[in-house]
Amino acid sequence: MNRLNNFAREKPEHSSMTTVSILGRLRMLEHVEILGNIGKELDGILYNLVDILSDDTRQSEINITSNDGEISKWLEQTFSSKQQRSITATGRFESIKAIIQASSFVNALQRQLRQHTKERLDVIFDLPADINKLNLWSFNIMEYSDPILLTLLLVFDAHDIISRYRIDIDVLKNFGRALTEGYTKFRPAYHNDYHGADVLQTTHCLLIKSSLLNVFAQIEITALLFAAAIHDYEHPGVNNNYLVKTRSDLALIYNDSSVLENHHSSSIFKLLRDKRFNIWSNMTIEEYRTFRSLVISLVLATDMANHASLVERMSTYFFFKETNGTTTVTDSKTLLQTLLHAADISNAAKPWPVYIQSAEKIMEEFFMQGDLEKIHYDDSKSTFDRESTDIAQLQIGFISHIVCPTFDVLSKVLQVDSLENTAKLISPKTTSTFPWQYDLQLNLETWRQISKEGDIQQVWLQRKPLKLNFQYLETYVEKAKNYLKKRSQQEVLLNRLPSV
Ligand SMILES: [Zn+2]
């Protein structure tokens, strides 16, 4: 076995799909009766292979094809990494079952969402009347003012974080306002307080729409929601590549490594040193140590360069869940990181009217960076040229290569966990569906229709700053809806499931 292990470690260039294929073959061999006890040996080999697959320091790549070379280049540069990540992998392969067994039923009950959040907080904060919508996947944060403070208060209260950690409400309000200030400091078109609030609400939604509330410990849920709220704090509206390329101060401070993510996390913990903003002052030293370590690893994992590695690790986890029944291996940190990453790129998985507002803002931020690149590097072509970027193709590439694989693997994992944790589903063949699965397909189809007609550039470029003609786009949504009606939802879902 050692020989095999060494052999595999000497061949890090083996692609993940090849390794998963080996896993599949070995698993089949295990069931051949003639091999008898060899099955146990093979199990050991499988675990070794998974160890290799899940190694954070291993290089991860994604195969990206797009008609547009520039879009391919952007996807590859942004969503795959050859750098060594600084996240430690201690405690990985922690059994999810062990976590469930360790957490008592009483604790699980305490974590259940309370139904009267609105009534309680309304008294204190005079919140908008329809804030119960916060539990909906179709919630649109753009309709509210003061988004960070609003979502922070409601989500923290819904998960009992305020009472569990005896957070002083005035300090929480101070912190919320400081967070808003940080998010709006550089006035980015997209990565502002609305994006922070959106990711927090979406993470909350992912938690309550799955059975994960019963799986994670309170400190993990707290760290996840806090990381979601602060994960882009003081975002300057340009990406890591730009900061490195321009030899910015930030890139120098963090040695070109996850520059923005290091900054978001570091500046928040600096803010927390001030007692006016320290909402965690009542945590024990041990709790704070665990919390801080989790938050840092979660925020660092939002570096899009981690995307390929995360999806790969989740695919491996699903493979074991599906093929190995009760003997499951997982890493709760990976699951938390994937949830936050999914929430971070979830715009395209929301209903079109919600999604398109964010799409407009992120494209504007990209084009602003493109403008800056033109000024600094007028001899080279900008990745985000507002005059020539094919927006529909960029969105199609992003949804197909990045968003769909993330949500597909997450959905599969959540389905398997649902079976284990809630025992609500009778047959293992039954598949539960999640709202994002339908929206993703619909949005992808809509962009394809738009691309086919080739006039999105007109829609987008006729107005500066970018302003979408919603009525115009509505016709595409209708077309896409009709197209989808022809196929059953089940068929759509099956077509999108990744082959592992
Ligand atoms: Zn983000």
Residues whose N, C-alpha, C, O or C-beta is under 5 A from the ligand:
A	BS01	ZN	D232 D344
